Amino acid sequence: MRKLLLSLLLLAAVAVSAQDETTDLTLMKDFQSATISLTTGKLLKVPLANIFLKNATLLYMSGTKTKQANMATVAAVDFGQRHFLNVDGKMAELLTTVADNQLLDVCLIDMEAYKQQVRNANVITNLTLDENVGVTSVELLPGDERTLPIVHHYYFRLGDRLVNVHERTLKRSLTKAQRRQLDVQMALPDFSWTSVESLKRLLRAISTAR
């Protein structure tokens, strides 16, 4: 029984380590200059900004302090060539556009996988991402070498509809012709719901389905 339990724990550890990981609490390793599009239509340029991986919110530097933006006032943000849109209070990266449709990616720390890592290693640690983190201010710990598992939540914006990229939810949002294209794409040997290239091909297929 002990050997079986040990084997199951090892399998769980391997499954968790197979996903993307980071040692940073932000999407980009360093804070960068950004142009923020406000819901009022105004543009705001900030010298140092980033995306917080705990909740995909926008961070910016104010003097020596790291602050969290009021997401209700943020419509979009550009970091050079990377464009992010506010999707339900989270910054989602625009990966591609086909006609009026878009593929979006919300990148977050996978807290469940992280907790499983901690349980498997029998380590008690403080991630400093507890419920005491303020609405307008967060504490980041540079140089902390924790390894954090990352999860990507993909969405299709089909016209004015936002759809979670998952077979069941997607099929309910597609026309008959689009569902046929979905079946064709899923039948391809290299198709994967976690592959950006697969999802780009899928978006092209359903966007041109007639």
C-alpha positions, -999 to +999 in steps of 0.1 A: +000+000+000+029+023+009+045+016-025+012+024-043+008+057-025+044+067-033+038+059-070+007+080-071+025+109-055+053+107-080+028+106-109+011+137-095+044+155-092+053+146-128+019+158-140+023+192-123+059+197-135+049+191-171+031+225-174+046+259-179+064+273-149+078+307-138+098+321-109+082+356-114+049+370-101+045+390-133+039+381-169+070+399-181+102+395-161+109+432-161+084+461-159+081+479-192+067+511-207+031+508-217+002+527-233-030+522-214-063+528-231-089+540-206-127+533-209-131+570-214-112+568-246-081+586-233-046+572-236-022+571-207+015+564-211+033+549-181+071+542-179+068+510-159+039+485-160+033+447-160+006+420-156+002+404-122-001+366-126-022+361-094-052+377-110-041+390-145-046+426-134-025+456-146+003+468-123+023+500-126+051+517-107+044+548-087+077+560-073+091+530-055+057+514-050+040+487-071+003+495-075-026+477-091-047+497-116-084+502-112-095+476-137-129+492-141-112+521-159-089+501-181-100+490-216-067+478-230-029+481-227-001+478-252+035+467-243+053+474-276+038+449-301+018+430-274-018+440-271-040+432-241-077+436-236-097+438-204-119+407-202-140+406-171-114+424-151-085+404-164-059+414-190-061+390-219-034+390-246-047+392-282-030+363-300-047+367-334-076+383-352-096+367-381-123+390-395-143+402-365-131+373-343-102+371-318-082+345-299-074+357-264-052+343-236-055+350-199-023+338-182-025+330-144-007+312-116-023+278-113-030+279-076-045+244-074-014+229-091+008+250-068-010+238-037-005+202-050+032+208-054+033+220-018+014+190-005+036+166-025+067+182-011+053+184+024+064+220+025+046+249+042+054+281+024+040+316+021+033+327-015+024+362-003-006+361-025-032+358+003-065+376+007-048+405+025-034+418-008-049+453-012-070+465-041-046+493-050-013+480-037+006+447-038+039+435-024+063+418-048+094+400-035+122+403-061+148+375-060+125+350-045+132+317-064+099+300-059+087+280-090+051+287-099+030+266-123+012+286-150-022+280-167-035+296-199-072+303-202-081+307-239-111+326-252-126+332-286-143+366-291-168+358-319-183+391-328-197+405-295-197+371-278-169+359-255-166+321-255-144+298-234-123+277-258-136+243-247-154+217-269-186+217-250-190+255-245-177+262-280-202+239-298-231+256-282-220+290-296-213+278-332-235+275-363-239+241-380-213+249-406-189+261-379-194+229-359-185+209-389-152+228-391-147+222-354-150+185-359-126+186-388-100+204-368-103+182-337-098+151-360-064+164-370-036+143-354-017+173-341-048+192-327-046+202-291-068+225-270-036+238-253-017+245-285-019+282-297-012+271-333-041+246-332-064+273-318-054+298-344-062+273-372-095+265-355-104+302-354-096+306-391-117+276-399-148+286-380-144+323-391-146+313-428-172+286-425-202+289-447 
